[in-house]
Amino acid sequence: MRSRADSDFATPLRPGAPTVALEIDGRAVAVPEGTSVIRAAAQAGIHVPRLCATDSLEPFGSCRLCLVEIDGQRGYPASCTTPVRAGMKVRTESPALARLRRGVMELYISDHPLDCLTCPANGNCELQDMAGAVGLREVRYRDGGASHLHAQKDQSNPYFTFDPSKCIVCSRCVRACEEVQGTFALTIDGRGFSSVISPGQNGPFSASECVSCGACVQACPTATLMEKSVIELGQPEHSVVTTCGYCGVGCSFRAEMKGDLVARMVPNPDGHANHGHACVKGRFAWGYTTHPDRITRPMIRQSIDQPWREVSWRDAIEYAASEFKRIQQKYGRGAVGGITSSRCTNEETFLVQKLVRAAFGNNNVDTCARVCHSPTGYGLKTAFGTSATTQDFESVMQADVIMVIGANVTEGHPVFAARMKRRIRQGAKLIVVDPRVTEIVRLPHVDASHHLQIRPGTNVALINALAHVVVTERLTDEAFAAARCDPHEFAAWKKFVAEPRNSPESMAPVTGVPAASVRAAARMYAAAPNGAIYYGLGVTEHSQGSTMVLGIANLAMATGNIGRPGVGVNPLRGQNNVQGSCDMGSFPHELSGYRHISDEGVRASFDAAWGVRLDPEPGLRIPNMFDAALDGSFKGLYVQGEDVAQSEPNGQHVAAGLRAMECVVLQDLFLNETAKYAHVFLPGSSFLEKNGTFTNSERRISMVRKVAAPPAGKEDWEITCELAAALGYPMKYSHPSEIMDEIARLTPTFSGVSYQTLERLGSVQWPCNDSAPDGTSVMHVDRFVRGKGSFTITECVPTDERTSSEYPLILTTGRILSQYNVGTQTRRTLNAAMHAEDRLEIHPSDAELRGIRDGDWLRVRARHAETRLRALVTERVQPGVVYTTFHHPESRTNDLTTEHSDWATNCPEYKVTAVQVAPEARSAQARAAVAGA
Amino acid sequence: MMANDIGAYFAGYPGHDQAVEGIANHLRNFWEPRMRRELVAYVANGGGDLKPLVREAVLTMARKSPAGSEDVGDG
């Protein structure tokens, strides 16, 4: 059931069409052509009874409750499937209509339990509402006849129940699964009276293709599909609009509350990023916020081999500050630093970097974007002039060819993927570049025209080969390039990619992709009226991550696919506020708005505002911090909301670095892996317990609103302020809105952003300033931010990580839908059961060679570490490639990944690690054989 | 060695001087002063593992912009 707080206009809006004037119940109404009569009436404040219609779904015309009378038209047409016509005269109420509607309702209720008082939907049930609306007073057909009243309830899904006894077979759930989510997990089984909703092959939800997005639950007008949390708590009594704390889609939600308890999260139909849709994480997996593992008291210890000791906030803050001061006194100003979090708000992130730059007096601040999208920052800044996507999400609905490179969209960005799938069902073509057969390659009604199944680590070879075809077959948009890009660089780039060594034929032995497929894909992308590229960590987390981002930018500019809806270069950010954390000046070389720290004018504005003199030199990046710690020159670290011990590559090196530090201050919700090396633990607040803003992958800034008190009593920004004050640098704010005001004063691309702006617009995409007071959906429309678009030479340089006879397989890593990053949050929800362990995917031929069967425990050995994982034998991976996730700490996946990193940004090469794999038993035998020898 | 990786990227630039300048600028813009100092010292001691192009860029960088106008690395 959707939220009571949201209006429902029964059928979708038809924007943009010419207006049609008609009359409904004597009122003059004007709506766009194509609008349904029922929607036109709703917009005029006339509510026609209905059950199968809801404005998130196309009209269906099955419930026969929305019948109306139209002058000159025979019978009683359904107003949901009847479009308006000019001059139409409609009556929504008459004795005949009332009789018909009561008759329909009587039939529905004849096969519906009359348990309203104990029903979990009581108070928010459309069936109940409609019975009242049509004046149903008796039901004549209840006794003796066949019914579904004793149908068994399906409770197999962890988050919702399916009670077919309450089902009116309106098909809203089936249509939501198809139209909104695009999974097609539900169908109507049987005909006539025997019709029932069937998950998969008439089995339980848990055994079907259902991805637990909850679109069906939201669409259901009765208690048939109902959140277990509502069954347990009852109907919510108030709600607050806020923003999801999971992935970079940044879905807007209505947190529906009972007191300070979340009864359910309902995606906001007015949310610009998600338009009322959600995924299993955002909608359901918020239980971690009240998990017993939450730390609610500050703790300290002198050394990491001691037990934690609970202390007051004052003692914890003073101890942390005194340690940082001691370390700086002893080892130098540059011996401490901080790490901001992509899970925290813009305001919190801004304050941490401010603390480092102003209170620590150095630029040793970095963010977890270092290990995911820092090459995007470098590459897009170099090519276009700013480190962000060129588009909004809505742009995909105008794309004709969609190229997805190194992004597992249905797992990592499921709500955006739902929209992408919808566009593909409308006819857009799909090209996928990925070493694995990701889900988007082939789904119901989605079939990639080309899946370029490259070998891991060969992205640049492939992008150069695609560009070679575009240039040598004269598929470039010369007019665009001449008008918008640097002509000398364009000419040099064309000369470079046209060299025979970059041809698909020459690169085929490197990439493993047949040349004909590359040529066909290049032609399809270049010839499209609108070609759009979407990419993820499969692009960035490589030793040539930045080169690949530059290569993508080159290809988009060369084909003129920049500067209008439907095209563009679209990085899909992993965590909820990766974009924001980068925008806020979290990188050691940049202040907010991507301005280099060496820029005297920019620095002067911060110096004046903050009353300090900023260091003009770039600081240490995250990997540099651990290296410096082992060298003995870096001794103290303030980490906000990040688990570096589990998420960084070469985990043993990271652990050694952390162990070498004298004071690690961790601010988080839980005692994560990094806490093992921490000396001070400051209990933080979840996204439900604070105010602030997140910025999603499309540069959209959205409000995060507090719905419950932080269990430890402080929002994260307050903790940072107290630490700064204890360090001798007071930062005084009474509300995060004041922090945003400071950000706006200091950052030209944010100068129009304020909480008032956000309240007015709902959300806003930066740049938001005098030139664009309502924000910017598409960037680089008339000119690039840097002026002329910059083409760069993208020479293919193989990674140093090579396979050998001893390590013959390439391990690549990724994520899964139900889990989030290192699992700190999702493992503490019922999602844990959906992905209880990380498994190693291995191709059947590689498995057979090694005597591996599905489910076997394996030893996975890299050059510097090994771990244990269970096998998942599958053709999703190609021969020679194995794949796993990193959601469970016991998997120690990132012990295996190497120290190789992107040449420009140090972004780790998570995607390429040479390994050997063997069943555990065989390893034992081998060890015994060696011992025997 | 990361400096060689940077060098490998800029080696693709059309001209030698452009490549040297690209490497030097990159090091200056993104490397923390103590790292740059270590690199300069390494080159001063022969820079054995560094590619010639990178060695030249490091010397260019050291000549044009001494590492760190303000020392925050040492105590």
HADDOCK unambig.tbl for C-alpha pairs under 7 A between the chains (distance, minus, plus):
assign (segid A and resid 330 and name CA) (segid B and resid 75 and name CA) 6.36 0.50 0.50
assign (segid A and resid 331 and name CA) (segid B and resid 74 and name CA) 6.39 0.50 0.50
assign (segid A and resid 331 and name CA) (segid B and resid 75 and name CA) 4.58 0.50 0.50
assign (segid A and resid 332 and name CA) (segid B and resid 72 and name CA) 6.45 0.50 0.50
assign (segid A and resid 332 and name CA) (segid B and resid 73 and name CA) 6.17 0.50 0.50
assign (segid A and resid 332 and name CA) (segid B and resid 74 and name CA) 4.96 0.50 0.50
assign (segid A and resid 332 and name CA) (segid B and resid 75 and name CA) 3.46 0.50 0.50
assign (segid A and resid 333 and name CA) (segid B and resid 72 and name CA) 5.22 0.50 0.50
assign (segid A and resid 333 and name CA) (segid B and resid 73 and name CA) 6.66 0.50 0.50
assign (segid A and resid 333 and name CA) (segid B and resid 75 and name CA) 6.83 0.50 0.50
assign (segid A and resid 334 and name CA) (segid B and resid 72 and name CA) 4.65 0.50 0.50
assign (segid A and resid 334 and name CA) (segid B and resid 73 and name CA) 4.67 0.50 0.50
assign (segid A and resid 334 and name CA) (segid B and resid 74 and name CA) 6.98 0.50 0.50
assign (segid A and resid 335 and name CA) (segid B and resid 73 and name CA) 6.71 0.50 0.50
assign (segid A and resid 362 and name CA) (segid B and resid 72 and name CA) 6.85 0.50 0.50
assign (segid A and resid 589 and name CA) (segid B and resid 30 and name CA) 6.14 0.50 0.50
assign (segid A and resid 617 and name CA) (segid B and resid 32 and name CA) 6.69 0.50 0.50
assign (segid A and resid 617 and name CA) (segid B and resid 33 and name CA) 6.93 0.50 0.50
assign (segid A and resid 617 and name CA) (segid B and resid 68 and name CA) 6.14 0.50 0.50
assign (segid A and resid 618 and name CA) (segid B and resid 29 and name CA) 6.89 0.50 0.50
assign (segid A and resid 618 and name CA) (segid B and resid 30 and name CA) 6.04 0.50 0.50
assign (segid A and resid 618 and name CA) (segid B and resid 31 and name CA) 6.34 0.50 0.50
assign (segid A and resid 618 and name CA) (segid B and resid 32 and name CA) 5.11 0.50 0.50
assign (segid A and resid 619 and name CA) (segid B and resid 32 and name CA) 4.87 0.50 0.50
assign (segid A and resid 620 and name CA) (segid B and resid 32 and name CA) 5.58 0.50 0.50
assign (segid A and resid 793 and name CA) (segid B and resid 12 and name CA) 6.15 0.50 0.50
assign (segid A and resid 793 and name CA) (segid B and resid 13 and name CA) 6.26 0.50 0.50
assign (segid A and resid 795 and name CA) (segid B and resid 9 and name CA) 6.54 0.50 0.50
assign (segid A and resid 795 and name CA) (segid B and resid 12 and name CA) 5.65 0.50 0.50
assign (segid A and resid 903 and name CA) (segid B and resid 2 and name CA) 6.19 0.50 0.50
assign (segid A and resid 903 and name CA) (segid B and resid 5 and name CA) 5.24 0.50 0.50
assign (segid A and resid 903 and name CA) (segid B and resid 6 and name CA) 5.18 0.50 0.50
assign (segid A and resid 904 and name CA) (segid B and resid 6 and name CA) 6.54 0.50 0.50
